[in-house]
Amino acid sequence: MRFLLAAALLGAALAGPALAQDRPQRLLIQISDENPKVWGLALANARNVRHDLGPDKVQLEIVVYGPAIRMLEMDSDWRDRVTQVIDEGIRVIACENTMTSMKLTRDDMLGGVDFVKTGLAHVMRRQLEGWAYARP
């Protein structure tokens, strides 16, 4: 009986890392600062992680709230760079609470941007789900 229990525990321990390697890594990047240097760093970080791990090995989300939301507007100077990361499969998410406080609608935002009610609550949920977190 002890042998069976030990064998089962050993099998689970050995299978754990293999299962973790089989599923994509997950990274959430938070941007709440309108500073262009922070934006440039965040977008470069996301693209570098995707390139290093491989597009099929990582899920990436960039959550945007606070003053940074302006970078997701249709007429933003960042339009081309944000659209490029979206086209590469990196999910860019705007906080609707911030949009409401700044009198912005979904129609004001770049195409391809996703939305959540509360950006920080989304960050919290993702961390509880085991996502890695970065804030440049």
N, C-alpha and C positions, 0 to 999 in steps of 0.2 A: 504494500500500500504506500509506504513512504517513497519507494522507488518511482511509482506512478506519479505521485504528487511532485517529486523533484523533476521528473522528466517533463511534466506538463509546465512547470514554472520555467524550466530552462528553454523549452520550446517557445513559450510566450515571450521570454526575454530576447531570444534570437529573432523572433518574427517582428518585434516592435520596431527596431531600426529599419528593417526592410520595408515595412508598411509605411513608415515615415518618408522613406526615400521614394516610394512609388507615387505618393500624392504630391501635387505641386506645393512649393513653398508659397507663403502668402505674406505680402508686405503692404502696409498701409502707410502712406506719407501724408502728413498733415501740413497744410499751408494756411496760415491765418494772417500773414504779413504781406503787405502790398509791395514790399521791397523787391525790385527787379533782380537783385543778386540772389535773394532767397528763392525766387521763382526759377531762375536759371539753374541754381544748384539742385532744386527739387526735381525738375524735369530731367536734368542730366543724371541724377542718381537713379531715377526710375528706369531710364533707358539703359544705363550701365548694368543695373541688376538684371534686367531682362536679357541683355546681351550675354552677360556672364553665365547666368543659370540656364538660359535657353527659353524661348517663348512658350514652349509647352511644359516647362518645369516651374513656372512661377505665375502667380496671380498678383497683379499690382493695382492698387487703388490710390488715387490722390484725392483727399477730401479737402475742400476749400470752403472757408467761412471767414467772417469778419471782413476787414478792409480788403483782403486778398480777392474777394469775390469780383471786384472790378476787373480783374485780369481775365475773367471768363465772359465778359460782355462781347457782343458781336463786333464792336468797333475797337476792341482792345489791340494794343500793339503786339500782344502775345498771341493773337489769333492763330497765326500760322504754326507756331511752335506747339501750342496746345492741341490744335487739330492733328498735328503730326503724331503726338503720343497717343491720342485717341485712335487714330488710324492704325497704330502699331499694336493695339489691343490693350492699352493701359486705360483703365476706367478712371475718368475724371468726374467727381461728384460735387455738386454745389449744395450749400445749405439754404433751404427755403426760408428759414427764419431770418437769416441775414438778408436774403433777397427782399423779403417783405419789409424789413426795417429800412432798406435802401430804395424802396419803391421800384424794385425790379421784378419783371415777370419772366417766365420761361422763354417767352418770345424774344426777350432782350439778350438771351444767352447764346453762346456758340452752339451749333449743331453737334450732336454726339455727347453733350454733357448730360450726365444723369443727375438725379435730385434725391435728397433725403430731407426730411422735416427739420432735423437738428444735426448739424455736422458733428458737434462734440459727442452727442449721444451715439452716433454711428461709430466714432472712434472707440468709445467705451465698449460697445457691443463687439466690435472686431477684436479688441484686445481680449475680451472674455472668451472669444472663439479661438484664441491662440495665434492670431495674426501678429507678426513682427511689426514694430512701430518705429517710425522715424520722423523727426521734425528738423529739417535743415535750418 
